[in-house]
Amino acid sequence: MEWWGRLRRFVRFQYLRLMRQSASAHSLAMGLAVGVFVGFLPIIPFQTVVSLALAFVLRGNPVGAAIGTFVSNPLNVIPFYAMLYWVGGLLWHTTVAFDPSHLDMTHMLELGLDFFLVMCLGGVVLGIPAALATYVLTFRGVNAYRQRRTIKLLHAWQARRDAEVVPSGQTGLAAPRATPPSQTDRTVDAEATGGHDGDRS
């Protein structure tokens, strides 16, 4: 299935795009959590703008905020919004039926303020725990990814140093001693590869 391959490449690209950011783990986790929360709100087509604004206020990473809004996307928007409508209907009554052809914010408002309120309530109720879980998982995931990458760089440095050691008994000048990769080296390495060096860690 060609579409499945494109989807996997897209998801991996966004994953590496997020992980290769130079921001702190907290900033990345906060940005992604903000984006996920906004993604649960029925405010199409303003999700990205709102998520970026909230990320700025909460000092979250803007790239993570933009990526997080993909929690609701054209592939799942109808069942996703139907879920918001059902949950919100448990908290606020509306006589307006859910209409899959009216999913953007302006059309929802045309259906009535009570309908839009139901959708917002459903988004908030589901979005808050989703955002909290996203923060915790992303914070741990970023730290684990960076730890694995640091170990891989150190192993590569160790291999280069061992290769440069002059064999015993050889005369002449010794080969220059390799130095371990610094944080700056790791950042430059990530930028030089454009975030696509095939690292699947």
N, C-alpha and C positions, 0 to 999 in steps of 0.2 A: 504494500500500500504506500504509494508515493506521498500522500498527505501525512501519513504517520511519520515517515522519515523527515519530512520538512518540519513537523511539529517537534520531533526530538532534537533536531539541530537548533531550532529556535529556543527551546528550553535550555539546552546546553549553553548556547551563546549568552543568554540572559544570566545563567548561573555564573559563568566565568566573568561576565561583565561586572557582576556584583562582587564576586570574590576578589577580583583584581583591583578594586578601589583601594586607595591609600588611606581611607578614613578608618577611624577606630571601629572595633567590633560593636560597641554601643551605638555609634552613629549609624552603621549599616543596619543593625537590628531595629533601631528606632525608625529609620526611613522605610524599611520594608513593612514594618508593623503598621505605620501610618497609611501606607499605600493599600494594604489589605483592608484596613478599617474603612477607608474611603471607597474601596471597591465594593463594599457591601451596601453603600448608600445609593439610592435610586436617583442619581443626579447626572446621568448621561446627558450631554457630552462634556460635563465640567469636572469629571473625576480627576483627571491629571492635574488641572490647574489647582483644584482644592488640595490635592495631596501634596503638591509642591509647596503651597503656602503653609500648610500645617507642618511639613518637614522643616521649613525655614524657622518657624516659631519654636518647634521642639528640638531644633539642632539635629535633625535626622538627615541622613544622606539623600540628596534629591534623586539620584539614580535608583536607589532602593525604593523610594516612594513611587516613582513612575512604574517600576517593575511590579510593585505590589498590587497596583490597580488591575492587573491582568487576572486577578482572581475571578472577576466577572468579565467575560469576553464573548465575542460573537458565537462561539461554539456552545456555550452553556447558559447564555443570558436568559433564555425563556424559562427553563426549569429553575434557574437560580432566582429569578425575580418572582416566580410562582411560589418558591419557598419563603421569600420575604413577605409576600402577600398573606400566606397562610399563618406565619408566625405573628405578623402584625395584627391580623384579624382576631387573634386570641386576646389581644390587649385593647383593641379599639374597633368598634363596630362600623361597618360601611355596607351600604347597599349596592355599591358599584362592583360589578364582577371584574375579575382579572381579564385583561385583554392583551394577548401577546403582540398585537400590532401597535400598541401604545406603550412603549417602554422608555422613551426618552422623557426627560423631566417636564418639558413644556406640554406634552400630550397628557401626562399624568395630572398636571394641574388643571388641564381642560376637563378632565373627568371629575374633578372635585377636590377640594382641599382635604376632605376626610379620607379619600382614597390615597392621596399623596402622604398623608400622615401615617396611615396604616403601613405603607411601604417603608417609610423612614423608621418607624418603630421596629419593624422586622429587621431592618438593616442594622440598627443600633444594638438590638438584643443579640443578634448573631455575630456582629462585627467586633464587639468588645472582646469576647473570649477568643475569637479567631486572631485578633491583633496581639493579645497577650501570649498566646501559644506561639505565634510567629516570632515575637521578640525573643522568647526563651530559646527556641530552636535555632534561630538565625545566629544569636549571640554565641551559642555553643558551637554551631557549625563553622562559623568564621574562625574562631579560635582554633578549632581542630584542623581546619584546612591550612591555616598559616603555620601551625606546628608541623604538620606533615611536610609542607613545602620547605620549611627551614631545615628539617632533617634531610630532605632530598638534596638541597643545595650544599649542606655540609658534607654529605657523602660524595657529591661530585667534586667538591674542593679537595677532599681527602684522596680521591682517586687521582686528581691532577697532581697533587703534591707527591704521591708515591711514584708517579710516572716520571717526575722530574728529579728524583733522588739519583745522585751519581753512583754507579755501581762501585762496590768496594775494590780498591786497588787501582782505580782509574786516576790518572794524573790530570792536572790542569785545574782550571777554575771550576768551582762548584756551581751547579745551576742555581739560579735565584730562587729563594724560598718563597713558596706560594703563601699568600695570606688568606685567612678565612673570609668569606663574603660578608660584607657589612649590610646593614639594613638598606643603605643607599644603593648598594649593588643589586640587592634583591628587587628594589623598586624599579631600577633602570632595566633589569632583566625582564620584568613584567611588561614595562612600557615598550621595550624594543620588540617584543614578540607580539605586541598588539592585543594581548589577552587571548591568543589562540596558538599556543605552542604545543597543543596536543596533550597537555597535562590532564589526566583523567582522575587525579586524586580528589 
